[in-house]
Amino acid sequence: MSDLEDLKKELEVIELEERLEMVQLIAADAADGPQSPNGNSSCCFGSGH
């Protein structure tokens, strides 16, 4: 039975990691979005300064 519990824990961790990745992707998209065209992510690369 302990093996089954370990598998459940591993699955929970994988699901949490996938959700975290999704949240990070969405946050990155929002940072690059029209709300902040000169945000931290784009100001250093696009500009010639």
Secondary structure by P-SEA (a helix, b strand, c coil): caaaaaaaaaaaaaaaaaaaaaaaaaaaaaaaccccccccccccccccc
